[in-house]
Structures are given as structure tokens and as C-alpha cells.
Amino acid sequence: MNILKDLKPTVVWDYFEQICQVPRPSKKEEKIIAFLIAFAEEKGLSYKQDEIGNILISKPATNGCEDIKSVLLQSHIDMVCEKHAHIKHNFEKDPIIPQIDGEWVKATGTTLGADDGIGVAAQLALLASSDITHGDIECLFTVDEETGLTGAFNLKDGFFESEILLNLDSEDDGELFIGCAGGIDSVATFNIETKDTPEGYFAFKMEISGLKGGHSGDDIDKGLGNANKILNRFLWQATRTYGLELHSIKGGNLRNAIAREASAVAVVPSSQKEPIRVAFNIYYDELCTELESTEPGLKMHLESCDTPKTVFTNEFQTALLNAIYACPHGVIEMSRKIEGLVETSTNLAAIKQEGEQLIITTSQRSSVETAKHDIAAMVRSVFELAGAEVEHGDGYPGWAPNTDSEILKITRDSYERLFNQKPLVRAIHAGLECGLFLEKYPSLDMISFGPTIRRAHSPDEMINIETVNKFWLHLLDVLANIPVK
């Protein structure tokens, strides 16, 4: 494609553009795994693959650097697959089409996959190099980070040997991460109850779109709209005021993304046809005012449609809409120890109808393990009161900060020396694989850093061009300053 050929560093952007050509949805990483194996074989590098699909490619130290401590560089090879509703794109077959937009690289109507394709590209650039000085390096490429941390969960003890780990999955230049939140999913399943649609009712479809969406950890404190919540708020009130009866509802997609779009099909008595339109338009104006600073692209649309044969029973509809309304979403608690850090949050991620069941997916995060389980229990209680069956995922642990870390000092000093600016050292309210690595390799000394990525997990995902060059220079300087064994 060569769209990014003039960007610096050339070698990193070249590998990133190659990665964009390889489909790599979570849990369907076979093509990118084959790409990595072919790369290792072409470069004559040793590699191995574990049972779950994780790949480790190793490169020996350059001459004179044999006594330097070995370093593991790590990123995940899957990507979040989100697109705008009008875009036709098959993430299992079609390439991602990057484009340059001023200071940023974006995709064409889809997620870009810079999370964490840019980390993968940096690893490949390093492995392919012949002019970079370094000790022994190992590059770990994990699978299915985005939908379950499956690769990290199933990593076996002894798969790698390094005691220093550089996680390349952060999204803010000038910030070094030494801790992250743990997380857990809570999924509510309702058995749908229906009845025949009453005679003489007006049928219509409502759609919410144009929201920014974003990462359910990094962006949860930015006041963004949640399409599921916005739609349900109107449905709840219209049920009481206009006798609305619901046929279907859906919204959101992935557990780790804030819902951008939602829709519902409903009916009201024909006498309420115009009042419901007026109420919807008034509600639209109200929401535009409420969210004008965070969601200027909000769109709400109502149009007539064919009358469905069935609608939800009154009892089921009431229980469902009450539960969605009552389910918490957003920041629950800020950290008492680290200023500005979200401690605990929850995301009302997706509502989907599958056959005779309606499934609501939520995810909870916290840097405090007990608080993580507390908010998950709160969400569970809401849906159980409404008659749903609720199941929790296995969850994953957080990563407790170590301010005395040797690699922290090296990385911090390197950034300040290179860019004449002190980096911010902080924890992140998102799930990194580091917590799982630490459980199995308790002596690991870890840090996470990367270039600036915005709107991750949404079709508006973009990566800042200048910071990719800084990220690369920083990574090379860190490797050049790893101490001897």
C-alpha cells in the first residue's frame, strides 16, 4: 500500500502497514500467527509457539553485549474490530486501510489496530535490525488480549527467560505505567417473554448513533455518552407516558468498548403517533444540550417501520427497562492514593437479542481487588432483581505499582535525557497483561510505555505520528542502557 512510506521511523511504519494487511480479530489470530512465523523463518530467528497460540521470537545479543541482562518485549497481536454502521468491512478477510490525517494516522471507517499493532511493529523492526546494539532479547506476542486476556492467562511458566519486561501496550507519550486495574465481566441473560402486538398500533424504529465510543477503561472518566443508556432512558419514560411496547432492542458490541450505537423497534397506540415523535425530538434536543461538550456528533433518528407480530409482555418489558436504567455505568470511585486515577468503574457494554434470549454484557474494573468484586456484585444484584441469570467471567488481576523498580529508573531517566522532559509515572485504569505475567513470573521487573493513541476501541481510533518516532527512540535508548547481569 505504501500509504505510510514517508513517515518516520520508516521501518516501524513499514511493519505496521504490513500488519494492517493481515486480519487479526480476537480469537481468530491464525493469519497474524502465520505472518509472525514466516517472519522469524525468513530472518533466521528462533521461535516457539505454545498451545494457546502465543509466539516467542528470540534474538541473540549483538557482539560485545552478551553480558547485558536479557529483556522481554511484549505486545498482543489481536485487535478490537469496530466499524461505523454504514461501512462494509469483513474483519476476518479485509485489510485495514490506514490514512494520514494531519498529525495522525487513522483507518477508513474502522478501528485502526494501533492497539497494539504499533507495539508488534516495533518488535518486528527490532528483530529485523542489523544496526541496533542490544543484549539478548525475547519478543512475546500474545493472543486474544482484547476479549479475555486468553494468551496471558494460559502462558506457561518457563516459556520465556528474561527478568525484565517491556510492555508496549500503552497509549500516552510521556507517561510510564507501573500498575493497572484488574477486571471482570458480568453477563446477564433474560428469557424473552412476548405477546401478540395489539391491533391499531403505530410501529417505529429508534436509532442512536454518532457517539465517540472509546476504551471502557481509559475513556470511562471522560463523560462520554453510552448509547444503551441514552436509548433506554427514552424507552423507560415513553412506556409510562405513551404506552410504548417494545419489540426489540440492541446496542453496543464489545465488553471493553463504550457503546456508540443502539436501536429499538417499538409500537404505541395510533393516537400517540405524533406525540411520540414530538417527545423524541424534544429528548434529542435535551441530550444535545447535556452532552454538547463531549458528544457533539450525537444523532438520534425515529422512523416508521413494519408492524412486528409480537412485543414484549408488560411484566418483562418493565423488568428489563428498569434493570438497564438502574445498572450503574461509569466511574464508581476515584483513587485515594493516586490523584486523578480512576479506581473503580463499570461499563454497560452491549445489549443483544439471540433467539429467545436477551443478553446484556457489562465489565467492571478496579485497582482494588475487593472493590472489583463489590461493583460486580452490585451489577449482578440489579439484574437478578429483574429476573435474569447472571454469570461472571474469571476476571484478571491488577498490577500493583513498584516505585523502586530498576527498569522504571532506566526508562524514566532515558525519557528525560532524550526529550528534556520528566515523564509522568502512573498507573492506568485499563487491563494490561502485566498482572497475569507477575502471577507466574513473580521476579519480573516490568514497565509499560508507548506512543499516543486516541479513541482506541472505536472507528475513530488514531495514533499520533510524532510520538511513534519518540516511542522508537525511547525504546532503543532503554535497551542501550540495560545493565549487565
C-alpha positions as CSV (number, residue, x, y, z in Angstrom):
1,M,0.0,0.0,0.0
2,N,2.9,2.4,0.9
3,I,0.4,5.0,2.3
4,L,2.7,5.5,5.3
5,K,6.1,5.2,3.5
6,D,7.2,8.8,4.2
7,L,6.6,8.6,8.0
8,K,9.4,8.2,10.5
9,P,10.7,5.8,11.7
10,T,10.3,4.2,8.3
11,V,11.0,0.6,9.4
12,V,8.3,0.7,12.2
13,W,5.7,2.3,9.9
14,D,6.5,-0.2,7.2
15,Y,5.9,-3.2,9.5
16,F,2.7,-1.5,10.9
17,E,1.4,-1.2,7.3
18,Q,2.2,-4.8,6.7
19,I,0.3,-5.8,9.8
20,C,-2.7,-3.8,8.6
21,Q,-2.9,-6.2,5.7
22,V,-3.3,-9.2,8.0
23,P,-6.8,-9.8,9.5
24,R,-6.5,-10.4,13.3
25,P,-9.7,-10.3,15.2
26,S,-9.6,-11.5,18.8
27,K,-9.8,-15.3,18.9
28,K,-9.1,-15.5,15.2
29,E,-5.4,-14.7,15.0
30,E,-4.3,-17.6,12.7
31,K,-3.3,-15.3,9.9
32,I,-1.1,-13.0,12.0
33,I,0.4,-16.0,13.7
34,A,1.4,-17.4,10.3
35,F,2.8,-14.0,9.4
36,L,5.0,-13.9,12.5
37,I,6.3,-17.5,12.0
38,A,7.1,-16.7,8.3
39,F,8.9,-13.5,9.5
40,A,11.0,-15.5,12.0
41,E,11.9,-18.1,9.5
42,E,12.8,-15.5,6.9
43,K,15.1,-13.7,9.3
44,G,16.6,-17.0,10.7
45,L,15.4,-16.3,14.2
46,S,14.5,-19.0,16.7
47,Y,10.8,-19.1,17.7
48,K,8.3,-21.2,19.5
49,Q,4.5,-21.4,19.9
50,D,2.6,-22.6,22.9
51,E,-0.7,-24.5,22.8
52,I,-2.9,-21.4,23.0
53,G,-1.1,-19.6,20.2
54,N,1.4,-17.2,21.9
55,I,4.6,-16.7,19.9
56,L,8.0,-16.1,21.3
57,I,10.8,-15.0,18.9
58,S,14.3,-14.7,20.2
59,K,17.3,-12.7,19.0
60,P,20.8,-13.1,20.5
61,A,22.9,-10.2,21.8
62,T,24.9,-8.2,19.4
63,N,28.7,-8.6,19.6
64,G,30.1,-7.3,22.9
65,C,26.7,-7.2,24.6
66,E,26.5,-10.9,25.8
67,D,26.7,-9.9,29.5
68,I,23.7,-7.5,29.4
69,K,20.5,-8.6,31.1
70,S,18.0,-10.2,28.7
71,V,14.9,-8.2,28.0
72,L,11.4,-9.4,27.0
73,L,9.4,-7.1,24.8
74,Q,5.7,-7.9,24.8
75,S,2.6,-6.9,22.8
76,H,-0.7,-8.5,21.8
77,I,-1.5,-9.5,18.2
78,D,-5.3,-9.2,18.2
79,M,-7.3,-6.1,17.7
80,V,-10.7,-4.7,18.5
81,C,-13.0,-4.9,15.5
82,E,-15.3,-2.0,15.4
83,K,-16.7,-0.1,12.4
84,H,-19.2,2.6,11.6
85,A,-22.6,1.2,10.7
86,H,-22.5,2.3,7.1
87,I,-19.1,0.8,6.4
88,K,-18.9,-2.6,4.7
89,H,-15.9,-4.4,6.2
90,N,-15.2,-8.1,7.0
91,F,-12.6,-8.1,9.7
92,E,-11.8,-11.7,9.0
93,K,-10.9,-11.1,5.4
94,D,-10.4,-7.4,4.6
95,P,-7.3,-5.4,5.3
96,I,-7.3,-2.3,7.4
97,I,-6.9,0.8,5.2
98,P,-4.8,3.4,7.0
99,Q,-4.9,7.1,6.1
100,I,-2.9,10.1,7.2
101,D,-5.0,13.0,8.7
102,G,-2.7,15.8,9.7
103,E,-0.6,14.7,12.7
104,W,-2.5,11.4,13.0
105,V,-2.9,8.1,11.3
106,K,-6.4,6.7,11.2
107,A,-8.3,3.9,9.5
108,T,-11.1,4.2,6.9
109,G,-14.3,3.8,8.9
110,T,-12.9,1.0,11.2
111,T,-10.7,0.6,14.2
112,L,-7.0,1.1,13.2
113,G,-5.5,-1.7,15.3
114,A,-2.7,0.6,16.5
115,D,-3.7,-1.0,19.8
116,D,-1.5,-3.0,19.8
117,G,-0.3,-3.2,16.2
118,I,2.3,-0.5,16.8
119,G,3.8,-2.5,19.6
120,V,4.0,-5.5,17.3
121,A,5.6,-3.3,14.6
122,A,8.3,-2.0,16.9
123,Q,9.2,-5.6,18.0
124,L,9.5,-6.7,14.4
125,A,11.6,-3.7,13.5
126,L,13.9,-4.5,16.3
127,L,14.1,-8.2,15.5
128,A,14.9,-7.4,11.8
129,S,17.6,-4.8,12.6
130,S,21.2,-5.3,11.9
131,D,22.5,-1.9,13.3
132,I,21.0,-1.8,16.8
133,T,23.1,-2.7,19.8
134,H,21.3,-4.8,22.4
135,G,21.7,-7.7,24.8
136,D,19.6,-10.9,24.4
137,I,16.0,-10.0,23.5
138,E,12.9,-12.1,23.5
139,C,9.7,-10.8,21.8
140,L,6.4,-12.2,23.1
141,F,3.3,-11.9,21.0
142,T,0.2,-12.8,22.9
143,V,-3.3,-13.8,21.6
144,D,-6.8,-12.6,22.5
145,E,-5.9,-9.8,24.9
146,E,-8.9,-7.8,24.0
147,T,-11.7,-10.3,24.8
148,G,-10.3,-12.3,27.6
149,L,-6.5,-12.0,28.1
150,T,-6.5,-15.6,27.0
151,G,-2.9,-15.7,25.9
152,A,-1.6,-14.2,29.2
153,F,-3.9,-16.4,31.2
154,N,-2.6,-19.6,29.6
155,L,1.1,-18.7,29.4
156,K,3.1,-21.5,31.0
157,D,5.9,-21.0,33.5
158,G,9.3,-21.1,31.7
159,F,8.0,-20.0,28.3
160,F,10.5,-17.1,28.4
161,E,13.7,-16.5,30.4
162,S,14.0,-12.7,30.8
163,E,13.5,-11.0,34.1
164,I,12.9,-7.5,32.6
165,L,9.6,-7.0,30.7
166,L,8.8,-4.0,28.4
167,N,5.1,-4.0,27.7
168,L,4.4,-2.0,24.6
169,D,0.7,-1.6,25.0
170,S,0.3,1.9,26.5
171,E,-1.3,4.8,24.7
172,D,0.2,8.1,26.1
173,D,3.5,9.6,25.2
174,G,5.4,11.0,28.2
175,E,3.7,8.6,30.6
176,L,5.2,5.5,32.1
177,F,2.9,2.9,33.6
178,I,3.8,0.8,36.6
179,G,0.4,-0.5,37.5
180,C,-3.0,-1.3,36.1
181,A,-6.5,-2.2,37.1
182,G,-7.9,-5.7,37.3
183,G,-11.2,-6.6,35.7
184,I,-14.1,-8.9,35.5
185,D,-17.1,-9.4,33.2
186,S,-20.7,-9.8,34.3
187,V,-23.2,-11.1,31.8
188,A,-27.0,-11.1,32.4
189,T,-29.3,-13.4,30.4
190,F,-33.0,-12.8,30.2
191,N,-35.5,-15.3,28.8
192,I,-37.6,-13.1,26.5
193,E,-41.4,-13.1,27.1
194,T,-43.7,-11.9,24.3
195,K,-47.3,-11.4,23.4
196,D,-49.1,-10.6,20.2
197,T,-48.9,-7.0,19.1
198,P,-52.1,-5.1,19.8
199,E,-54.3,-4.0,16.9
200,G,-54.2,-0.4,15.7
201,Y,-50.7,0.4,16.9
202,F,-48.1,2.6,15.2
203,A,-44.7,0.9,14.8
204,F,-41.4,2.7,14.6
205,K,-37.6,2.3,14.9
206,M,-35.4,4.5,17.0
207,E,-31.6,4.8,16.4
208,I,-28.8,6.4,18.5
209,S,-25.6,7.0,16.6
210,G,-22.7,9.4,16.2
211,L,-21.2,8.9,19.7
212,K,-17.5,8.7,20.1
213,G,-17.3,5.4,22.0
214,G,-13.9,4.5,23.2
215,H,-12.0,2.4,25.7
216,S,-14.0,1.3,28.7
217,G,-11.0,1.8,30.9
218,D,-9.0,4.8,29.5
219,D,-12.1,6.8,28.5
220,I,-14.6,5.9,31.2
221,D,-13.9,9.2,33.0
222,K,-14.4,11.5,30.0
223,G,-18.1,12.0,30.3
224,L,-18.9,10.2,27.0
225,G,-22.4,9.1,26.2
226,N,-23.4,5.5,26.3
227,A,-25.9,4.6,23.6
228,N,-27.5,1.9,25.6
229,K,-28.2,4.3,28.5
230,I,-29.4,7.1,26.2
231,L,-31.9,4.8,24.3
232,N,-33.2,3.1,27.5
233,R,-33.8,6.4,29.2
234,F,-36.3,7.4,26.5
235,L,-37.9,3.9,26.3
236,W,-38.4,3.9,30.1
237,Q,-40.2,7.2,30.1
238,A,-42.2,6.6,26.9
239,T,-43.5,3.3,28.4
240,R,-45.2,5.3,31.2
241,T,-46.3,8.3,29.2
242,Y,-47.3,7.0,25.8
243,G,-48.0,3.3,26.3
244,L,-44.9,2.2,24.4
245,E,-44.5,-1.5,23.9
246,L,-41.1,-2.9,22.9
247,H,-40.4,-5.5,20.2
248,S,-36.6,-5.5,20.2
249,I,-33.6,-3.6,21.5
250,K,-29.9,-3.8,20.8
251,G,-26.8,-1.7,21.4
252,G,-23.1,-1.7,21.8
253,N,-20.8,-4.5,20.7
254,L,-17.7,-5.4,22.7
255,R,-17.3,-5.6,26.5
256,N,-14.3,-3.3,26.6
257,A,-15.8,-0.5,24.4
258,I,-18.3,2.2,25.4
259,A,-21.5,1.7,23.4
260,R,-21.6,4.1,20.4
261,E,-24.8,2.9,18.7
262,A,-28.1,1.4,19.8
263,S,-31.6,0.9,18.3
264,A,-35.0,-0.4,19.2
265,V,-38.3,-1.3,17.5
266,A,-41.4,-0.4,19.4
267,V,-45.1,0.4,19.0
268,V,-47.5,2.9,20.5
269,P,-51.3,3.3,20.1
270,S,-52.0,5.1,16.9
271,S,-53.3,8.1,18.9
272,Q,-49.8,8.6,20.2
273,K,-48.1,8.6,16.8
274,E,-47.5,12.3,16.7
275,P,-46.9,12.8,20.5
276,I,-44.2,10.2,20.4
277,R,-42.4,11.9,17.6
278,V,-42.6,15.2,19.3
279,A,-41.3,13.7,22.6
280,F,-38.5,12.0,20.8
281,N,-37.4,15.3,19.1
282,I,-37.6,17.1,22.5
283,Y,-35.5,14.4,24.1
284,Y,-32.9,14.7,21.2
285,D,-32.6,18.4,21.9
286,E,-32.2,17.8,25.6
287,L,-29.4,15.3,25.1
288,C,-27.6,17.5,22.6
289,T,-27.6,20.2,25.4
290,E,-26.5,17.7,28.1
291,L,-23.7,16.2,26.0
292,E,-22.7,19.2,23.8
293,S,-19.1,19.3,25.2
294,T,-18.4,15.6,25.0
295,E,-20.6,14.2,22.2
296,P,-21.1,16.9,19.5
297,G,-21.8,14.2,16.9
298,L,-24.8,12.7,18.6
299,K,-27.5,11.7,16.2
300,M,-31.0,10.3,17.1
301,H,-33.4,9.2,14.5
302,L,-37.0,7.9,14.5
303,E,-38.8,6.5,11.5
304,S,-41.9,4.3,10.9
305,C,-41.5,0.6,10.2
306,D,-43.5,-2.5,9.5
307,T,-45.5,-3.6,12.5
308,P,-43.9,-6.6,14.3
309,K,-46.1,-9.6,15.1
310,T,-45.0,-9.7,18.8
311,V,-43.9,-7.3,21.5
312,F,-42.5,-7.9,25.0
313,T,-45.0,-8.7,27.7
314,N,-45.7,-5.8,30.1
315,E,-44.0,-7.6,33.0
316,F,-40.9,-8.5,31.1
317,Q,-40.5,-5.0,29.5
318,T,-40.9,-3.3,32.8
319,A,-38.3,-5.5,34.5
320,L,-35.8,-5.2,31.6
321,L,-36.0,-1.4,31.2
322,N,-35.8,-0.9,35.0
323,A,-32.7,-3.1,35.2
324,I,-31.0,-1.2,32.3
325,Y,-31.9,2.1,33.9
326,A,-30.7,1.0,37.4
327,C,-27.5,-0.7,36.2
328,P,-24.6,1.6,37.0
329,H,-22.3,2.8,34.3
330,G,-19.1,5.0,34.5
331,V,-16.8,5.9,37.4
332,I,-17.7,4.5,40.7
333,E,-14.7,5.6,42.8
334,M,-11.6,7.6,42.3
335,S,-8.3,6.5,43.9
336,R,-7.5,7.8,47.3
337,K,-3.8,7.2,46.7
338,I,-3.1,8.4,43.2
339,E,-4.5,11.7,42.2
340,G,-6.6,11.6,39.0
341,L,-6.6,7.8,38.8
342,V,-10.0,6.1,38.4
343,E,-10.1,3.3,41.0
344,T,-13.3,1.5,40.2
345,S,-15.7,1.7,37.2
346,T,-18.3,-0.3,35.3
347,N,-19.3,-0.3,31.6
348,L,-22.8,-1.2,30.3
349,A,-21.3,-2.6,27.1
350,A,-23.7,-4.4,25.0
351,I,-27.4,-5.5,24.6
352,K,-28.1,-8.3,22.2
353,Q,-31.0,-10.5,21.4
354,E,-30.1,-14.1,20.5
355,G,-33.1,-16.2,19.6
356,E,-35.4,-16.3,22.7
357,Q,-32.8,-14.7,25.0
358,L,-31.7,-11.2,25.6
359,I,-28.0,-10.9,26.8
360,I,-26.6,-7.8,28.5
361,T,-22.8,-7.7,28.8
362,T,-21.1,-5.5,31.3
363,S,-17.5,-5.2,32.5
364,Q,-16.0,-3.9,35.8
365,R,-12.5,-2.6,36.6
366,S,-10.7,-1.7,39.7
367,S,-7.2,-1.3,41.0
368,V,-8.5,-2.7,44.3
369,E,-9.4,-6.4,44.1
370,T,-12.2,-6.3,46.7
371,A,-13.7,-3.2,45.1
372,K,-13.7,-5.0,41.7
373,H,-15.8,-7.8,43.1
374,D,-18.0,-5.4,45.0
375,I,-19.1,-3.5,41.9
376,A,-19.5,-6.8,40.0
377,A,-21.9,-7.9,42.8
378,M,-23.8,-4.6,42.6
379,V,-24.4,-5.1,38.8
380,R,-25.4,-8.7,39.5
381,S,-27.9,-7.7,42.1
382,V,-29.6,-5.3,39.7
383,F,-30.1,-7.9,37.0
384,E,-31.1,-10.7,39.4
385,L,-33.8,-8.5,40.9
386,A,-35.2,-8.2,37.3
387,G,-35.2,-12.0,36.9
388,A,-32.0,-12.5,34.8
389,E,-29.4,-15.2,35.2
390,V,-26.0,-13.6,35.8
391,E,-22.6,-15.1,35.3
392,H,-19.2,-13.6,35.9
393,G,-16.0,-14.3,33.9
394,D,-12.8,-15.5,35.5
395,G,-11.5,-11.9,35.7
396,Y,-7.9,-10.9,35.8
397,P,-5.7,-9.4,38.5
398,G,-4.4,-5.8,38.6
399,W,-0.7,-4.9,38.6
400,A,0.5,-3.4,41.9
401,P,3.0,-0.5,41.3
402,N,6.6,-0.9,42.3
403,T,8.2,2.6,42.7
404,D,11.6,1.0,43.4
405,S,11.8,-0.7,40.1
406,E,15.2,-0.7,38.3
407,I,13.6,-0.6,34.8
408,L,11.4,2.3,35.9
409,K,14.6,4.3,36.8
410,I,16.2,3.4,33.5
411,T,13.1,4.2,31.4
412,R,12.4,7.5,33.3
413,D,16.0,8.7,33.0
414,S,16.1,7.8,29.3
415,Y,12.9,9.8,28.5
416,E,14.2,12.8,30.4
417,R,17.6,12.7,28.8
418,L,16.2,12.3,25.2
419,F,13.4,14.8,25.4
420,N,14.3,17.2,28.2
421,Q,11.1,16.4,29.9
422,K,10.2,14.4,33.0
423,P,7.7,11.7,32.2
424,L,4.7,11.1,34.3
425,V,4.8,7.9,36.2
426,R,1.4,6.5,36.9
427,A,-1.0,3.5,37.0
428,I,-3.6,3.0,34.3
429,H,-7.3,2.3,34.7
430,A,-7.2,-0.4,32.0
431,G,-6.3,-4.0,31.9
432,L,-2.7,-4.9,30.9
433,E,-1.4,-8.4,30.7
434,C,1.3,-7.5,33.2
435,G,-0.7,-8.6,36.3
436,L,-1.0,-12.1,34.9
437,F,2.6,-12.3,34.0
438,L,3.6,-11.3,37.5
439,E,1.5,-14.1,39.0
440,K,3.6,-16.7,37.0
441,Y,6.9,-14.8,37.0
442,P,7.0,-13.1,40.4
443,S,10.6,-11.8,39.9
444,L,9.7,-9.8,36.7
445,D,10.6,-6.2,36.7
446,M,8.1,-4.5,34.4
447,I,7.1,-1.2,32.8
448,S,4.7,-0.2,30.1
449,F,5.0,2.7,27.6
450,G,4.0,3.6,24.1
451,P,3.1,6.4,21.7
452,T,-0.1,8.4,21.9
453,I,-3.3,6.6,20.7
454,R,-6.7,8.2,21.0
455,R,-10.2,6.8,20.7
456,A,-9.0,3.2,20.9
457,H,-11.7,0.5,20.5
458,S,-13.7,2.8,18.3
459,P,-13.7,3.5,14.5
460,D,-12.2,6.9,15.3
461,E,-9.0,5.3,16.7
462,M,-5.9,7.3,15.8
463,I,-2.2,7.3,16.5
464,N,-0.1,10.4,16.7
465,I,2.7,10.3,14.1
466,E,5.4,12.3,16.0
467,T,5.0,10.2,19.2
468,V,5.7,7.0,17.3
469,N,9.2,8.3,16.4
470,K,9.7,9.3,20.1
471,F,8.5,5.9,21.2
472,W,11.0,4.2,18.9
473,L,13.9,6.4,20.0
474,H,13.0,5.9,23.6
475,L,12.8,2.1,23.2
476,L,16.2,1.9,21.6
477,D,17.7,4.1,24.3
478,V,16.2,2.0,27.1
479,L,17.7,-1.2,25.5
480,A,21.1,0.6,25.2
481,N,21.1,1.3,29.0
482,I,20.1,-2.2,30.3
483,P,22.7,-3.1,32.9
484,V,24.9,-6.2,32.9
485,K,23.7,-9.4,34.5
